[in-house]
Amino acid sequence: MGDYFEWTEKLFSPGREYEKPEALEGIRVLDLTMVIHGPETASLLAEFGAEVIKVEPAGMGDLIRSVSLWARFWKENSLGAMWVNRNKYHVAIDLKNPKGRDLFLKLAEKSDVIVENFRPGVMDRLGLSYRYLKNVKPDIIYISLSGYGQWGERWDWPSFDASGQAMSGASAVSGYEGRIPLRLPHYPGDFINATVGFMCVLIALYYRDRTGNGQYIDISQVETLPRIMDSVYTYVGLKNKSRPRMGNRDPNLSPANMYRTSDGKLVVISVLSQREFESLCNAMNSEHLLDDERFSTTSARLRRENSDVLDRIVAEWVAGRTLDEVMDAAKNHGFSASPVRRSFDVYHDKHLRDRRSVWLYHDPLFGEMVSAGNPLKMSRTPARIKWSVYPVGYHNRYVFKKVLGLRDDEIDELLREGVISYWADIIGRKPPVDFDPEKDPVFTW
């Protein structure tokens, strides 16, 4: 059979993603979302081949176009917008205009999925919520993403990632005991919610294939986050008190913490099984710990007073060794240890680049770019990134002619009436200064 690892690499054939079919080819998605967790849901669908048409407000477009890391824009465009708008076609429609609403409904008739994350009730006031759209397209799949859901006493509370973390209880268990709680970085409330939304759409598409029925999907940040907080509800239910903050410690493992080595680097050591603890003790030349009743069993090691003592023992051992020496000991003896790497180190990691998890690609507008590749590795229908983001309304002509069959004069009339628009001459909305849209046949379709 040959070498398994060579076989799997050949099966997934990294670098040849564009030669393989796309799982969601033929699925059309209308994306009315803003900022992060809605746009990311649609981006995930687009990476697997769905034709995603992002419908933005006229002129200014999505709010994320004003957001960039430390207010630094790349070629006059927002890094935030590039982050969550992969592979999308961009149109700009004034949905408050009756003609704009009618235009959207015509697109909906020819679409499979609608994604929105406005405050609950906004789409209904526009006459574009699921209860209206299902009459236009009975098998439509319609997903709403929000902080608190489409009904209940908090439906009208606005929510961003930080408020979702706070209200879900995620913030309260993050950080160190006795200190103020910590917000989890990198917007997990948005990105986890987006991933759940992506999965729900796939489930709904599968159900529609079997039954012919569409459905409405309601996703709430505050309800999604507790699913990544292990048994927090069970803990509260059984103990009748809140779970404490434990910093880098793990309530299910001992020892488990982040330790500093003699060369000033950081390493995470986590021990789950008795066998792994024996391996660590052998590495530390501390086999006597195995006979100590405080550490002889997993349940004993998890008692807070015993865990504190064991944590100090491991910290002292690590402090006397370099990172390389700790990693060699883990490899030779068989316990889990991982260096704490900077983003710079991860970016240059050959393993991740070989697996296309650090994705290098040529963007039609911005040239050579890099992004986090899709972690879902599929041998026959892999995900791929084709482009990052386009200006507001860039694909008006392409979409309205290709999808709806409108004529040039009809599109020009919609433009004159303000029903559709192109980008405002403001940073984050327009093309890079060195790019000429008039030379792009897609723009001039």
For each residue, the residues with C-beta under 8 A, 3 or more apart:
1: 4 7
2: 6 7
3: 6 7
4: 1 7 8
5: 8 9
6: 2 3 9 10
7: 1 2 3 4 10 11
8: 4 5 11 12
9: 5 6 12 13 14
10: 6 7 13
11: 7 8 379
12: 8 9 377 379 382
13: 9 10 16 19 20
14: 9 17 354 355 356
15: 356
16: 13 19 20
17: 14 20 356 382 383 384
18: 384
19: 13 16
20: 13 16 17 380 381 382
21: 25 49 380 381
22: 25 48 49 381 384
23: 48 49 378 381
24: 27 45 48 49 50
25: 21 22 49 50
26: 51
27: 24 45 49 50 51 112 113 205
28: 50 51 53 110 111 112 113 403
29: 42 45 46 50 51 52 53 111 112 113 114 115
30: 53 55 104 107 108 111 113 114 115
31: 38 39 42 52 53 54 55 88 115
32: 38 55 95 114 115 116 117 118 123
33: 37 38 39 41 42 54 62 115 116 117 145
34: 38 39 62 63 64 117 118
35: 38 39 62 63 64 67 117 160 190
36: 39 40 64 80 83 84 161 187 190 191 194
37: 33 40 41 117 145 161 187 189 190 191 193 194 197 221
38: 31 32 33 34 35 41 42 115 116 117 145 194 197
39: 31 33 34 35 36 42 43 54 62 64 84 85 194
40: 36 37 43 44 84 190 191 194 195
41: 33 37 38 44 45 115 143 145 193 194 195 197 198 201
42: 29 31 33 38 39 45 46 52 54 88 115
43: 39 40 46 47 52 84 85 86 87 88 194
44: 40 41 47 48 194 195 198 374 383
45: 24 27 29 41 42 48 50 52 113 115 198 201
46: 29 42 43 49 50 51 52 86 87 88
47: 43 44 86 87 374 383 384 385
48: 22 23 24 44 45 381 383
49: 21 22 23 24 25 27 46 381
50: 24 25 27 28 29 45 46 113
51: 26 27 28 29 46 89
52: 29 31 42 43 45 46 87 88 89
53: 28 29 30 31 88 89 90 91 107 111 395 399 403
54: 31 33 39 42 62 85 88 89 90 91
55: 30 31 32 91 92 93 95 104 107
56: 61 62 90 91 92 93 392 393
57: 60 61 62 92 94 95
58: 92 93 94 392 393 418 420 421
59: 92 392 421 423 424 429
60: 57 65 392 424 426 429
61: 56 57 65 90 92 392 393 423 424 429
62: 33 34 35 39 54 56 57 65 81 85
63: 34 35 66 67
64: 34 35 36 39 67 78 80 81 83 84 85
65: 60 61 62 77 78 80 81 392 428 429
66: 63 78 428
67: 35 63 64 78 80 81
68: 71 72 73 74 78 79 80 428
69: 72 79 80
70:
71: 68
72: 68 69 79
73: 68 76 77 78 79 427 428
74: 68 77 79 82 366
75: 365 366 432 433 434
76: 73 427 428 430 432 433
77: 65 73 74 81 82 365 366 389 427 428 432
78: 64 65 66 67 68 73 81 82 389 428
79: 68 69 72 73 74 82 83
80: 36 64 65 67 68 69 83 84
81: 62 64 65 67 77 78 84 85 388 389 428
82: 74 77 78 79 85 366 369 371 388 389
83: 36 64 79 80 371
84: 36 39 40 43 64 80 81 194
85: 39 43 54 62 64 81 82 88 90 388 389
86: 43 46 47 371 385 386 387 388 389
87: 43 46 47 52 384 385 386 387
88: 31 42 43 46 52 53 54 85 389 390
89: 51 52 53 54 390 394 395 398 399
90: 53 54 56 61 85 389 390 391 392 393 394 395
91: 53 54 55 56 393 395 396 399 400 420
92: 55 56 57 58 59 61 392 393 396 420 421 422 423
93: 55 56 58 100 103 104 419 420
94: 57 58 97 100 418 419 420 421
95: 32 55 57 100 101 104 126 128
96: 100 101 126
97: 94 100 101 417 418 419
98: 101 102
99: 102 103 414 417 419
100: 93 94 95 96 97 103 104 419 420
101: 95 96 97 98 104 105 126 127 128
102: 98 99 105 106
103: 93 99 100 106 107 400 404 414 419 420
104: 30 55 93 95 100 101 107 108 128
105: 101 102 108 109 128 133 136
106: 102 103 109 110 404
107: 30 53 55 103 104 110 111 399 403 404
108: 30 104 105 111 114 133 136 137 140
109: 105 106 136 137
110: 28 106 107 403 404
111: 28 29 30 53 107 108 114 137 140
112: 27 28 29 139 140 141 205
113: 27 28 29 30 45 50 140 141 142 143 201 204 205
114: 29 30 32 108 111 130 133 140 141 142 143
115: 29 30 31 32 33 38 41 42 45 143 145 197 201
116: 32 33 38 123 142 143 144 145
117: 32 33 34 35 37 38 144 145 146
118: 32 34 122 123
119: 122 146 156 158
120: 144 146 148 149 150 151 155 156
121: 124 125 155 156
122: 118 119 125 126
123: 32 116 118 126 128 129 144
124: 121 127 128 129 131 132
125: 121 122
126: 95 96 101 122 123 129
127: 101 124 132
128: 95 101 104 105 123 124 132 133
129: 123 124 126 132 133 142
130: 114 133 134 140 142 144 216
131: 124 134 135
132: 124 127 128 129 135 136
133: 105 108 114 128 129 130 136 137 140 142
134: 130 131 137 138 140 142 214 216
135: 131 132 138
136: 105 108 109 132 133 140
137: 108 109 111 133 134 140 214
138: 134 135 214
139: 112 208 212 213 214
140: 108 111 112 113 114 130 133 134 136 137 214
141: 112 113 114 201 204 205 208 214 215 217
142: 113 114 116 129 130 133 134 214 215 216 217
143: 41 113 114 115 116 197 200 201 204 216 217 218 219
144: 116 117 120 123 130 150 216 217 218 219
145: 33 37 38 41 115 116 117 193 194 197 219 221
146: 117 119 120 149 150 155 159 218 219 220 221
147: 154 157 158 159 160 163 164 167 220 221 222
148: 120 152 154 155 157 159 167 220 221 222
149: 120 146 152 154 155 218 220 222 223
150: 120 144 146 155 218
151: 120 155
152: 148 149 155
153:
154: 147 148 149 157
155: 120 121 146 148 149 150 151 152
156: 119 120 121
157: 147 148 154 163
158: 119 147 163
159: 146 147 148 163 164 167 221 222
160: 35 147 163 164 190
161: 36 37 164 165 187 188 189 190 221
162: 165 166 171 183 189
163: 147 157 158 159 160 166 167
164: 147 159 160 161 167 168 170 189 190 193 221 222 225
165: 161 162 168 170 171 174 183 184 188 189 225
166: 162 163 170 171 172 183
167: 147 148 159 163 164 222
168: 164 165 171 189 221 222 223 224 225 226 229
169: 172 173 225 226 229 232
170: 164 165 166 173 174 184 188 189 225 226 228 229
171: 162 165 166 168 174 181 182 183 184
172: 166 169 181 242 245
173: 169 170 181 229 232 242 243 244 245 246
174: 165 170 171 181 182 183 184 245
175: 179 180 181 182 245 247
176: 179 245 246 247
177: 244 245 246 247
178:
179: 175 176 245
180: 175
181: 171 172 173 174 175 245
182: 171 174 175
183: 162 165 166 171 174
184: 165 170 171 174 188 189
185:
186: 191
187: 36 37 161 190 191
188: 161 165 170 184 191 192 225 228
189: 37 161 162 164 165 168 170 184 192 193 221 224 225
190: 35 36 37 40 160 161 164 187 193 194 221
191: 36 37 40 186 187 188 194 195
192: 188 189 195 196 224 225 228
193: 37 41 145 164 189 190 196 197 219 220 221 224 225
194: 36 37 38 39 40 41 43 44 84 145 190 191 197 198
195: 40 41 44 191 192 198 199
196: 192 193 199 200 219 224
197: 37 38 41 115 143 145 193 194 200 201 217 219
198: 41 44 45 194 195 201 202
199: 195 196 202 203
200: 143 196 197 203 204 217 219
201: 41 45 113 115 141 143 197 198 204 205 217
202: 198 199 205 206
203: 199 200 206 207
204: 113 141 143 200 201 207 208 214 215 217
205: 27 112 113 141 201 202 208 209
206: 202 203 209 210
207: 203 204 210 211 213 215
208: 139 141 204 205 211 212 213 214 215
209: 205 206
210: 206 207
211: 207 208
212: 139 208
213: 139 207 208
214: 134 137 138 139 140 141 142 204 208
215: 141 142 204 207 208
216: 130 134 142 143 144
217: 141 142 143 144 197 200 201 204
218: 143 144 146 149 150
219: 143 144 145 146 193 196 197 200 223 224
220: 146 147 148 149 193 223 224
221: 37 145 146 147 148 159 161 164 168 189 190 193 224 225
222: 147 148 149 159 164 167 168 225
223: 149 168 219 220 226 227
224: 168 189 192 193 196 219 220 221 227 228
225: 164 165 168 169 170 188 189 192 193 221 222 228 229
226: 168 169 170 223 229 232 233
227: 223 224
228: 170 188 192 224 225
229: 168 169 170 173 225 226 232
230: 252
231: 234 235
232: 169 173 226 229 235 236 243
233: 226 236 237
234: 231 237 238
235: 231 232 238 239 243
236: 232 233 239 240 241 242 243
237: 233 234 240
238: 234 235
239: 235 236
240: 236 237
241: 236
242: 172 173 236
243: 173 232 235 236 251
244: 173 177
245: 172 173 174 175 176 177 179 181
246: 173 176 177 249 250 251
247: 175 176 177
248: 256 257 258 268
249: 246 256 257 307 311
250: 246 253 254 256 257 270
251: 243 246 302
252: 230 256 272 302
253: 250 256 270 271 272
254: 250 271 298 301 302 306 307 310 311
255: 269 270 271 280 301 307 310 311 313 314
256: 248 249 250 252 253 268 269 270 271
257: 248 249 250 268 269 311 314 315
258: 248 266 267 268 340
259: 266 267 268 269 314 315 318 319
260: 264 265 266 315 318 319
261: 264 265 266 267 318 319 321 322 323 325 326
262: 319 320 321 322
263: 322 323
264: 260 261
265: 260 261 322 323 339 340
266: 258 259 260 261 339 340
267: 258 259 261 318 323 326 327 337 338 339 340
268: 248 256 257 258 259 337 338 339 340
269: 255 256 257 259 280 314 318 326 330 335 336 337
270: 250 253 255 256 336
271: 253 254 255 256 276 277 280 335 336
272: 252 253 276 298 336
273: 276 277 298
274: 277 278 297 298
275: 278 279 334
276: 271 272 273 279 280 334 335 336
277: 271 273 274 280 281 290 295 298 301 335
278: 274 275 281 282 290
279: 275 276 282 283 333 334 335
280: 255 269 271 276 277 283 284 314 333 335
281: 277 278 284 286 287 289 290
282: 278 279 285 287 333
283: 279 280 329 330 332 333 335
284: 280 281 313 314 317
285: 282
286: 281 289 313 317
287: 281 282 290
288: 291 292
289: 281 286 292 295 310 313
290: 277 278 281 287 295 296
291: 288 296
292: 288 289 295 296
293: 296 300
294: 300 301 303 306 309 310
295: 277 289 290 292 300 301 306 310
296: 290 291 292 293 300
297: 274 300 301
298: 254 272 273 274 277 301 302
299: 302 303
300: 293 294 295 296 297 303 306
301: 254 255 277 294 295 297 298 306 307 310
302: 251 252 254 298 299 306 307
303: 294 299 300 306 307
304: 307 308
305: 308 309
306: 254 294 295 300 301 302 303 309 310
307: 249 254 255 301 302 303 304 310 311
308: 304 305 311 312
309: 294 305 306 312 313
310: 254 255 289 294 295 301 306 307 313 314
311: 249 254 255 257 307 308 314 315
312: 308 309 315 316
313: 255 284 286 289 309 310 316 317
314: 255 257 259 269 280 284 310 311 317 318
315: 257 259 260 311 312 318 319
316: 312 313 319 320
317: 284 286 313 314 320 321
318: 259 260 261 267 269 314 315 321 326
319: 259 260 261 262 315 316
320: 262 316 317
321: 261 262 317 318 325 326 329
322: 261 262 263 265 325 326
323: 261 263 265 267 326 327 339
324: 327 328
325: 261 321 322 328 329
326: 261 267 269 318 321 322 323 329 330 337
327: 267 323 324 330 331 337 339
328: 324 325 331 332
329: 283 321 325 326 332 333 337
330: 269 283 326 327 333 334 335 336 337
331: 327 328 334
332: 283 328 329
333: 279 280 282 283 329 330
334: 275 276 279 330 331
335: 269 271 276 277 279 280 283 330
336: 269 270 271 272 276 330
337: 267 268 269 326 327 329 330
338: 267 268
339: 265 266 267 268 323 327
340: 258 265 266 267 268
341: 345 346 349
342: 345 346
343: 346 347
344: 347 348
345: 341 342 348 349
346: 341 342 343 349 352 358
347: 343 344 358 370
348: 344 345 353
349: 341 345 346 352 353 358
350: 353 354
351: 354 355
352: 346 349 355 357 358
353: 348 349 350 356 357 358 360
354: 14 350 351
355: 14 351 352 373 377
356: 14 15 17 353 359 373
357: 352 353 372 373 375
358: 346 347 349 352 353 370 372 373
359: 356 370 371 372 373 374 385
360: 353 368 369 370
361: 368 369 370 371 385 386
362: 367 368 369
363: 366 367 368 369 387 388
364: 387 440
365: 75 77 387 388 389 390 431 432 435
366: 74 75 77 82 363 369 388 432
367: 362 363
368: 360 361 362 363
369: 82 360 361 362 363 366 388
370: 347 358 359 360 361
371: 82 83 86 359 361 385 388
372: 357 358 359
373: 355 356 357 358 359 383 385
374: 44 47 359 377 382 383 384 385
375: 357
376: 383
377: 12 355 374 382
378: 23 381 382 383
379: 11 12 382
380: 20 21
381: 20 21 22 23 48 49 378
382: 12 17 20 374 377 378 379
383: 17 44 47 48 373 374 376 378
384: 17 18 22 47 87 374
385: 47 86 87 359 361 371 373 374 388
386: 86 87 361
387: 86 87 363 364 365 390
388: 81 82 85 86 363 365 366 369 371 385
389: 77 78 81 82 85 86 88 90 365
390: 88 89 90 365 387 394 395
391: 90 394 422 423 429 430 431 437
392: 56 58 59 60 61 65 90 92 421 422 423 424 429 430
393: 56 58 61 90 91 92 396 420 421 422 423
394: 89 90 390 391 422 423 431 437 443
395: 53 89 90 91 390 398 399 442 443
396: 91 92 393 399 400 411 415 420 422
397: 400 401 408 411 443 444 445
398: 89 395 401 402 442 443 445
399: 53 89 91 107 395 396 402 403 404
400: 91 103 396 397 403 404 406 410 411 414 420
401: 397 398 404 405 406 407 408 411 445
402: 398 399 445
403: 28 53 107 110 399 400
404: 103 106 107 110 399 400 401
405: 401
406: 400 401 410 411 414
407: 401 410 411
408: 397 401 411 412
409: 412 413
410: 400 406 407 413 414
411: 396 397 400 401 406 407 408 414 415 420
412: 408 409 415 416
413: 409 410 416 417
414: 99 103 400 406 410 411 417 419 420
415: 396 411 412 418 419 420 421 422
416: 412 413
417: 97 99 413 414
418: 58 94 97 415 421
419: 93 94 97 99 100 103 414 415
420: 58 91 92 93 94 100 103 393 396 400 411 414 415
421: 58 59 92 94 392 393 415 418
422: 92 391 392 393 394 396 415
423: 59 61 92 391 392 393 394 426 429 430 431
424: 59 60 61 392 429 430
425: 429 430
426: 60 423 429 430
427: 73 76 77 430
428: 65 66 68 73 76 77 78 81
429: 59 60 61 65 391 392 423 424 425 426
430: 76 391 392 423 424 425 426 427
431: 365 391 394 423 435 436 437
432: 75 76 77 365 366 435
433: 75 76
434: 75
435: 365 431 432
436: 431 439 440
437: 391 394 431 440 443 444
438: 443 444
439: 436
440: 364 436 437 443 444
441: 444 445
442: 395 398 445
443: 394 395 397 398 437 438 440
444: 397 437 438 440 441
445: 397 398 401 402 441 442
